[in-house]
């Protein structure tokens, strides 16, 4: 009878990685469903006046909270990448900013329903797609962030595998591209809409 011993630590890591994959799938499906529900509600919701004004204020505040937190985390991550910050400090900041990022995104989806978006506009479609991609991109970072949490606090960017470095840099690029695309198109759309009372 042959038996290959698997350490408890290895078994726990495999279980943890499987749990993380399940979490990513569940969160991705949930995020896509929330995005789709928001888009479908936009198609059937038309408000003007005070409700539209409050929704616009909530939308801008949610954007500031979420994107502001993203910029701070990305900047801090860049400082870690060039060796100016420690990994533990960067992970601590990421953990503190995570509720702001996801809460802001939820606020964007909720308030966006009441902004009377023109779904027939190609620019609006690009903006909505950018929001979906940036949301899924953030979810795809979860496995990497969990792996980083198991590294020594003094670990540097160069201590990551080539795949991990590519994962991190590509997610950063996608995040910034999608955020700026959505923001610029949002302001273009707002400027082109007639003022309503």
Legacy VTK file of the C-alpha trace (Angstrom):
# vtk DataFile Version 3.0
C-alpha trace
ASCII
DATASET POLYDATA
POINTS 197 float
0.000 0.000 0.000
1.447 3.332 -1.010
0.668 6.572 0.700
1.897 10.062 -0.158
1.705 12.341 2.828
0.238 15.762 2.213
0.980 18.302 4.902
-1.910 20.006 6.614
-0.531 23.314 5.457
-0.571 22.196 1.804
-4.087 20.780 2.188
-5.302 24.016 3.794
-3.718 26.054 0.988
-5.472 23.944 -1.658
-8.790 24.294 0.167
-8.199 28.022 0.506
-7.423 28.377 -3.207
-10.552 26.405 -4.117
-12.627 28.574 -1.774
-11.115 31.680 -3.361
-11.968 30.441 -6.867
-15.552 29.743 -5.767
-15.753 33.206 -4.212
-14.488 34.847 -7.419
-17.088 32.975 -9.493
-19.920 33.863 -7.096
-18.885 37.513 -6.880
-18.451 37.775 -10.665
-21.917 36.360 -11.316
-23.426 38.596 -8.620
-21.664 41.702 -9.968
-22.738 40.966 -13.541
-26.324 40.385 -12.376
-26.344 43.655 -10.383
-24.916 45.515 -13.386
-27.517 43.984 -15.711
-30.351 44.784 -13.289
-29.150 48.375 -13.092
-29.008 48.693 -16.898
-32.464 47.158 -17.289
-33.880 49.510 -14.665
-32.338 52.495 -16.483
-34.291 51.482 -19.588
-37.599 51.647 -17.708
-36.974 54.509 -15.260
-37.399 58.164 -16.116
-37.209 60.817 -13.427
-36.853 64.589 -13.514
-36.600 67.386 -11.030
-35.530 66.857 -7.450
-35.139 63.076 -7.681
-32.845 63.442 -10.697
-30.826 66.129 -8.892
-30.393 64.006 -5.749
-29.486 60.982 -7.854
-26.838 63.038 -9.659
-25.400 64.254 -6.360
-25.345 60.676 -5.014
-23.730 59.461 -8.252
-20.947 62.043 -8.093
-20.324 61.382 -4.388
-20.196 57.617 -4.983
-17.731 58.173 -7.819
-15.524 60.385 -5.645
-15.512 57.851 -2.799
-14.849 54.799 -4.971
-12.417 56.309 -7.458
-10.636 58.302 -4.746
-10.031 55.096 -2.808
-8.858 53.368 -6.009
-6.377 56.160 -6.740
-5.010 56.011 -3.200
-4.593 52.225 -3.263
-3.066 52.267 -6.752
-0.661 55.053 -5.788
0.356 53.224 -2.622
0.782 50.024 -4.656
3.003 51.910 -7.098
5.126 53.151 -4.183
5.460 49.535 -2.999
6.377 48.496 -6.549
9.315 50.929 -6.587
10.364 50.031 -3.036
9.133 53.161 -1.243
6.487 51.379 0.883
6.285 48.019 2.612
3.929 45.242 1.565
2.246 45.064 4.979
1.474 48.784 4.879
0.085 48.496 1.349
-2.114 45.524 2.236
-3.405 47.310 5.337
-4.392 50.327 3.227
-6.045 48.068 0.647
-8.075 46.394 3.393
-9.212 49.761 4.747
-10.134 51.091 1.286
-11.993 47.994 0.067
-15.372 48.880 1.672
-15.144 52.389 0.202
-14.391 51.043 -3.274
-17.203 48.477 -3.344
-19.659 50.706 -1.501
-18.987 53.469 -3.999
-19.489 51.090 -6.916
-22.804 49.951 -5.445
-23.773 53.602 -5.059
-22.878 54.260 -8.698
-25.071 51.396 -9.898
-27.975 52.405 -7.660
-27.918 56.119 -8.377
-27.234 55.582 -12.090
-30.703 54.094 -12.466
-32.223 57.555 -11.894
-29.979 59.563 -14.233
-31.995 58.986 -17.383
-29.014 57.582 -19.302
-29.427 57.381 -23.059
-28.883 53.691 -23.723
-29.110 54.301 -27.465
-25.884 56.322 -27.326
-22.696 54.407 -28.236
-20.771 56.496 -25.686
-23.154 55.440 -22.919
-22.747 51.803 -23.964
-18.960 52.173 -23.724
-19.317 53.744 -20.272
-21.587 50.956 -19.041
-19.223 48.313 -20.419
-16.280 50.057 -18.725
-18.116 49.911 -15.379
-18.777 46.188 -15.813
-15.162 45.486 -16.778
-13.688 47.507 -13.908
-15.971 45.708 -11.454
-15.008 42.249 -12.725
-11.354 43.334 -12.855
-11.488 44.234 -9.159
-12.915 40.813 -8.354
-10.117 39.144 -10.342
-7.601 40.778 -8.003
-8.908 38.882 -4.968
-6.773 35.734 -5.471
-3.611 37.781 -5.953
-4.279 39.939 -2.899
-4.818 36.809 -0.805
-1.492 35.403 -2.028
0.239 38.676 -1.204
-1.139 38.493 2.338
0.826 35.233 2.844
4.149 36.791 1.814
6.576 38.179 4.387
5.893 41.850 5.245
9.238 42.795 3.714
8.484 41.175 0.330
9.072 43.357 -2.696
7.467 43.448 -6.135
10.432 41.490 -7.503
9.689 38.665 -5.049
6.473 37.942 -6.954
6.423 35.407 -9.756
6.377 36.714 -13.305
2.707 35.701 -13.597
1.801 37.545 -10.403
3.608 40.680 -11.552
1.780 40.538 -14.909
-1.547 39.936 -13.128
-1.028 42.939 -10.876
0.149 45.336 -13.602
-2.529 44.299 -16.100
-5.296 44.679 -13.486
-3.920 48.114 -12.583
-3.886 49.195 -16.239
-7.393 47.847 -16.884
-8.713 49.536 -13.741
-7.326 52.950 -14.627
-8.384 52.703 -18.278
-11.962 51.729 -17.378
-12.327 54.298 -14.601
-11.078 57.184 -16.715
-13.188 56.057 -19.673
-16.342 55.931 -17.557
-15.631 59.271 -15.878
-14.827 61.159 -19.085
-17.866 59.757 -20.904
-20.043 60.538 -17.879
-18.981 64.185 -17.989
-19.395 64.349 -21.779
-22.922 62.933 -21.472
-23.782 65.302 -18.618
-22.563 68.316 -20.608
-24.606 67.322 -23.645
-27.886 66.825 -21.756
-30.308 69.751 -21.622
-30.973 71.161 -18.164
-34.290 69.971 -16.719
-36.298 71.580 -13.972
LINES 1 198
197 0 1 2 3 4 5 6 7 8 9 10 11 12 13 14 15 16 17 18 19 20 21 22 23 24 25 26 27 28 29 30 31 32 33 34 35 36 37 38 39 40 41 42 43 44 45 46 47 48 49 50 51 52 53 54 55 56 57 58 59 60 61 62 63 64 65 66 67 68 69 70 71 72 73 74 75 76 77 78 79 80 81 82 83 84 85 86 87 88 89 90 91 92 93 94 95 96 97 98 99 100 101 102 103 104 105 106 107 108 109 110 111 112 113 114 115 116 117 118 119 120 121 122 123 124 125 126 127 128 129 130 131 132 133 134 135 136 137 138 139 140 141 142 143 144 145 146 147 148 149 150 151 152 153 154 155 156 157 158 159 160 161 162 163 164 165 166 167 168 169 170 171 172 173 174 175 176 177 178 179 180 181 182 183 184 185 186 187 188 189 190 191 192 193 194 195 196
